[in-house]
Amino acid sequence: MSQSTLKNSAATTPAPSAASGLVRGKGLASGQLGLFAAVMIGISTIAPAYVLTSSLGPTVQAIGTQLPAIFIIGFIPMFLVALAYRELNADTPDSGTTFTWVSQAFGPALGWLGGWGLLAANIIVLSNLAGVAVDFFYLFLAQATGNPALADLSGNNAINILTCLAFVGAAVFIACRGLTTTRLVQYVLVGFQLAVLAWFAISAFSKAADQPGHLAFDASWFNPMHIDSFSAFAVGLSLSIFAFWGWDVCLTMTEETKNGEKTSGMAAALTAVGVLAIYLLGSIATVMFAGVGDTGLGLRNPENSANVFTAIATPVMGPFAILLSLAVLSSCAASLQSTMISPARSLLAISHHGALPKRFSSLNKFKSPAFATIVAGGVSAGFYALMRVLSNNVLNDTILALGMMICFYYGITALACVWYFRHTALDSLRNFLLRLLAPLLGGIALVAVFIQTAVDSWDPAYGSGSEVFGIGLVFVIGVGIIALGALFLVGAAVRRPEFFGGRSLPKRAPDSERERV
């Protein structure tokens, strides 16, 4: 059957099931990934080494030693939302994820905004990943050559931005060659990253007692009641949510995964649980070794907050510190490349369902959405260059703004799950827990964090202190991008009446006509 025939079939199916309609017709190569490969790509996208070095500092600034507590609390709504994604994916697997499901539950307008939030979060994190990769690339060169001056090159804006463009270009090239190439690259990069993190943690534990400013392990670090205020709690939770973000890439690959209706949801859950274990181990080791002071190696030292591992790599690992730099670099490179999967396939699905020009749904000879991938890479590189000029601390500001974007689109997707399954939610205890209670609690929690962060980030003091006309840059990025999406929504509604009139997205069959899981 030709691709055009498949597309016509998808467009005329009135009530698609999990095995038809939405899934078929995009031209993606099915069955490329198994459970292990999907989990590895999920971990790669989250990039634990990158997240630890870039988020530990800002999180400690907000909540002190309560890192384990905030990671666990941040994990809870994410896991609840992951359960909602699993239910939605099992019912209607589609690479458009948030865009497709929210459109079916709440209508095309909210679906568009949800998809916009997903794309914006991915664009922001791609730029952030590239920025950290640049820092550690030059640090690695300095350590490898014994020339400390090379590390300072990342502080030169022109060199920094050009190097960032080179990293993004390489990531786009690999992503355009499809998931088979991506999988092989991730096995190497993720395996190396996890091995070095384990080495770092063991070394930090063993040397902590001899380090000035170190802290002895305290079980109270797991107690969230020791956090000073709800605002501080919201900041920490937003950063923690950012730390877990990325598992949903497993769902965007569902059409290219073996038995994707079940495998993708399981991969997402396993990814989240595995990453929680990595974060707990890494954060406890770092706090015990460096402490939370504002001088020296302390995690509250402003000079250390953007990239914690830059400051503590040598004291922890000695002559092997170069491996930690290389691990973070490989983490950023791996995530930069695998994160391209999500926006590219989201753009493909949005175009396939009629809300973007057809060019975005075109595939190359590797059955990869090359045009969508190039656009995503280009926009992320441009965003990074702009932020590098505007912000005194681009990494910190974009991480805080990214937490807002994640809360927005994850929250709306979780609530869409509640409405999506409203007719079957009370049919069984399983349905009540997975289709009503879990997504409702997860969605409400994320919406609450989004609102609190939006209120707090109006003040320029929230984040690096950068501002635009007296308004905090974090607010401008986070809320401003959502508002920009609403403006584009108006234009899209005029240009894409088929989608916004509800005619191009296949309708979901009534629950009474579907197999109840």
Residue pairs with C-beta under 8 A, 6 or more apart in sequence:
3 25
3 27
6 24
6 25
6 27
7 25
7 352
9 24
9 25
10 16
10 20
10 21
10 22
10 24
10 25
10 352
10 506
11 25
11 504
11 506
13 20
13 21
13 506
14 506
14 507
14 509
15 21
15 506
15 507
15 508
15 509
15 513
16 22
16 23
16 92
16 506
16 508
16 509
17 509
17 514
17 515
18 90
18 91
18 92
18 93
18 261
19 261
21 506
22 92
22 93
22 94
22 96
22 100
22 506
23 93
23 94
23 254
23 255
23 260
25 352
26 95
26 255
26 348
26 349
26 352
26 361
27 361
27 363
27 367
28 95
28 255
28 256
28 345
28 348
28 363
28 367
29 178
29 179
29 256
29 367
30 255
30 256
30 260
31 256
31 257
31 258
32 178
32 179
32 180
32 183
32 256
32 257
33 41
33 179
33 183
33 253
33 256
33 257
33 258
33 263
34 257
34 258
34 263
35 263
35 266
35 267
35 270
37 183
37 186
38 250
38 253
38 257
38 263
38 264
38 267
39 250
39 267
39 270
39 271
39 274
40 183
40 186
40 187
40 190
41 179
41 182
41 183
41 186
41 249
41 250
41 253
41 338
41 341
42 246
42 247
42 249
42 250
42 267
42 268
42 270
42 271
43 190
43 194
43 271
43 274
43 275
44 186
44 189
44 190
44 334
44 335
44 337
44 338
45 246
45 247
45 249
45 335
45 338
45 339
45 341
45 342
46 243
46 244
46 245
46 246
46 247
46 271
46 275
46 335
47 129
47 193
47 246
47 331
47 332
47 334
47 335
48 193
48 194
48 197
48 275
48 278
48 279
48 282
48 331
49 193
49 196
49 197
49 309
49 327
49 328
49 330
49 331
50 129
50 132
50 328
50 331
50 332
50 335
51 242
51 243
51 279
52 197
52 279
52 282
52 283
52 286
52 308
52 309
53 132
53 307
53 308
53 309
53 310
53 328
54 128
54 132
54 306
54 307
54 308
54 395
54 399
55 239
55 242
55 243
55 399
56 67
56 283
56 286
56 299
56 308
57 299
57 300
57 304
57 305
57 306
57 307
57 308
57 396
58 239
58 305
58 396
58 399
58 400
59 67
59 70
59 235
59 236
59 239
59 240
60 67
60 287
60 292
60 299
60 300
60 305
61 300
61 305
62 232
62 235
62 236
62 239
63 69
63 70
63 227
63 228
63 232
63 233
63 235
63 236
64 226
64 227
64 292
65 215
65 218
65 220
65 221
65 226
65 287
65 292
66 221
66 222
66 223
66 224
66 226
66 227
66 236
67 221
67 283
67 284
67 287
68 221
68 222
68 280
68 283
68 284
69 221
69 222
69 223
69 224
69 226
69 227
70 224
70 227
70 233
70 236
70 237
70 239
70 240
71 240
71 243
71 276
71 279
71 280
71 283
72 222
72 276
72 280
73 224
73 237
73 240
74 236
74 237
74 239
74 240
74 241
74 243
74 244
75 240
75 244
75 272
75 276
76 442
76 445
77 241
77 441
77 442
77 445
77 446
78 241
78 244
78 245
78 247
78 272
78 410
78 442
79 269
79 272
79 273
79 442
80 414
80 438
80 439
80 441
80 442
80 445
81 410
81 411
81 413
81 414
81 439
81 442
81 443
81 446
82 247
82 248
82 265
82 268
82 269
82 272
83 269
83 434
83 438
83 439
83 442
84 413
84 414
84 417
84 418
84 434
84 435
84 438
84 439
84 442
84 443
85 97
85 248
85 251
85 265
85 268
85 413
85 417
86 265
86 266
86 268
86 269
86 434
87 265
87 417
87 421
87 434
87 435
87 439
87 517
88 97
88 101
88 413
88 416
88 417
88 420
89 97
89 251
89 254
89 260
89 261
89 264
89 265
90 261
90 262
90 265
90 517
91 420
91 421
91 514
91 517
92 100
92 101
92 104
92 508
93 251
93 254
93 255
93 260
93 261
93 264
94 100
94 101
94 254
94 255
94 349
95 252
95 253
95 254
95 255
95 345
95 346
95 348
95 349
96 115
96 345
96 346
96 349
96 350
96 352
96 353
97 118
97 248
97 251
97 252
97 346
97 349
97 413
98 111
98 114
98 115
98 117
98 118
98 248
98 346
98 409
98 412
98 413
98 416
99 111
99 112
99 114
99 115
99 118
99 346
99 349
99 350
99 353
99 355
100 111
100 349
100 353
100 505
101 111
101 413
101 416
101 417
101 420
102 110
102 111
102 113
102 114
102 115
102 412
102 413
102 416
103 110
103 111
103 112
103 114
103 115
103 353
103 505
104 111
104 416
104 420
104 505
104 507
104 508
105 416
105 417
105 419
105 420
106 412
106 416
106 419
107 502
108 355
108 499
108 500
108 501
108 502
108 505
109 489
109 493
109 500
110 412
110 416
111 505
112 355
112 485
112 489
112 492
112 500
113 412
113 482
113 485
113 486
113 489
114 409
114 412
114 413
114 416
115 346
115 350
115 355
115 409
116 482
116 485
116 488
116 489
117 405
117 408
117 409
117 412
117 482
117 485
118 342
118 343
118 346
118 409
119 343
119 346
119 347
119 376
120 405
120 481
120 482
120 485
121 245
121 402
121 405
121 406
121 409
122 339
122 342
122 343
122 346
122 376
122 380
123 343
123 376
123 379
123 380
123 383
124 380
124 383
124 398
124 401
124 402
124 405
124 477
124 481
125 245
125 246
125 339
125 398
125 402
126 168
126 336
126 339
126 340
126 343
126 376
126 377
126 380
126 384
127 164
127 380
127 381
127 383
127 384
127 387
127 398
128 384
128 394
128 395
128 398
128 399
128 402
129 332
129 335
129 336
129 339
130 164
130 167
130 168
130 332
130 336
130 380
130 381
130 384
131 160
131 164
131 384
131 388
131 394
131 395
131 398
132 307
132 328
132 332
132 395
133 164
133 167
133 329
133 332
133 333
133 336
134 154
134 160
134 163
134 164
134 167
135 154
135 307
135 310
136 307
136 310
136 325
136 326
136 328
136 329
136 332
137 154
137 163
137 167
137 329
138 150
138 151
138 152
138 153
138 154
138 163
139 151
139 154
139 310
139 325
140 322
140 325
140 326
140 329
141 147
141 150
141 151
142 148
142 149
142 150
142 151
143 321
143 322
143 325
144 322
153 159
153 160
154 160
154 163
157 388
157 389
160 388
161 384
161 385
161 388
164 381
164 384
164 385
164 388
165 381
165 385
167 332
167 333
167 336
168 336
168 377
168 378
168 380
168 381
169 377
170 333
170 337
171 333
171 336
171 337
171 340
171 377
172 340
172 373
172 374
172 377
174 181
174 182
174 185
174 337
175 182
175 337
175 340
175 341
175 344
175 368
175 373
175 377
176 364
176 366
176 368
176 370
176 373
176 374
177 366
177 368
178 366
178 367
178 368
179 253
179 256
179 341
179 368
180 366
181 366
182 337
182 338
182 341
185 334
185 337
186 334
186 337
186 338
189 330
189 331
189 333
189 334
190 334
192 326
192 327
192 330
193 327
193 330
193 331
193 334
194 278
196 323
196 324
196 326
196 327
197 278
197 281
197 282
197 327
199 317
199 320
199 323
200 282
200 285
200 309
200 316
200 317
200 324
200 327
201 281
201 282
201 285
203 316
203 317
204 285
204 286
204 288
204 289
204 312
204 316
205 285
205 288
205 289
207 289
207 315
207 316
208 214
208 215
208 285
208 288
208 289
211 289
211 290
211 291
211 297
211 315
212 296
213 290
213 291
213 293
213 296
213 297
213 298
214 288
214 289
214 290
214 291
215 287
215 288
215 291
215 292
216 288
217 284
217 288
220 226
221 284
221 287
224 233
227 233
227 236
230 452
231 452
231 456
234 448
234 449
234 452
234 453
234 456
235 400
235 453
235 456
235 462
237 449
238 400
238 403
238 404
238 407
238 449
238 453
239 399
239 400
239 403
241 403
241 406
241 407
241 410
241 446
241 449
242 399
242 402
242 403
242 406
243 275
243 279
244 272
244 275
244 276
245 402
245 406
245 410
246 271
246 335
246 339
247 268
247 269
247 271
247 272
247 275
248 268
248 342
248 410
249 338
249 339
249 341
249 342
250 257
250 264
250 265
250 267
250 268
250 271
251 264
251 265
251 268
252 341
252 342
252 345
252 346
253 260
253 264
253 341
253 345
254 260
254 261
254 263
254 264
257 263
257 264
257 267
286 299
286 308
286 312
287 299
289 297
289 312
289 315
289 316
290 297
290 298
290 299
290 304
290 308
290 311
290 312
291 297
291 298
291 299
292 298
292 299
292 300
293 299
293 300
293 301
294 300
294 301
294 302
295 301
297 304
297 311
297 312
297 315
298 304
299 305
299 308
301 311
303 311
304 310
304 311
304 312
305 396
306 393
306 395
306 396
307 328
307 395
309 324
309 325
309 328
310 325
313 321
313 324
313 325
314 321
316 324
317 323
317 324
340 373
340 376
340 377
343 372
343 373
343 376
344 368
344 369
344 372
344 373
344 376
345 369
345 372
347 356
347 360
347 369
347 372
347 375
347 376
348 360
348 361
348 369
348 372
350 356
350 360
351 357
351 358
351 359
351 360
351 361
351 372
352 361
353 499
353 504
353 505
354 496
354 498
354 499
354 503
354 504
354 505
355 492
355 496
355 499
355 500
355 504
356 496
359 371
360 369
360 371
360 372
360 375
361 369
361 372
362 369
362 370
362 371
363 369
363 370
364 370
384 394
387 394
387 397
387 398
387 477
388 394
390 466
390 468
390 473
391 397
391 398
391 464
391 466
391 473
392 464
392 465
392 466
393 463
393 464
393 466
396 463
396 464
397 463
397 464
397 466
397 473
397 474
397 477
398 477
400 453
400 457
400 462
400 463
400 474
400 478
401 457
401 473
401 474
401 477
401 478
401 481
402 478
403 449
403 453
404 450
404 453
404 454
404 457
404 474
404 478
404 479
405 478
405 481
405 482
406 446
407 446
407 447
407 449
407 450
407 453
408 446
408 450
408 482
410 442
410 443
410 446
411 442
411 443
411 444
411 445
411 446
411 447
411 450
412 443
413 443
414 439
414 440
414 442
414 443
414 446
415 439
415 440
415 443
415 444
415 447
417 435
417 439
417 443
418 425
418 435
418 436
418 439
418 440
418 443
420 508
421 431
421 435
421 436
421 511
423 510
423 511
423 512
424 431
424 435
424 511
424 516
425 431
425 432
425 435
425 436
426 432
426 436
427 516
431 516
431 517
453 478
454 475
454 478
454 479
456 462
457 463
457 472
457 474
457 475
457 478
457 479
458 471
458 472
458 475
459 472
460 466
460 467
460 470
460 471
460 472
460 473
461 472
462 472
462 474
462 475
463 472
463 473
463 474
464 473
466 472
466 473
467 473
468 476
492 499
492 500
493 500
496 504
498 504
499 505
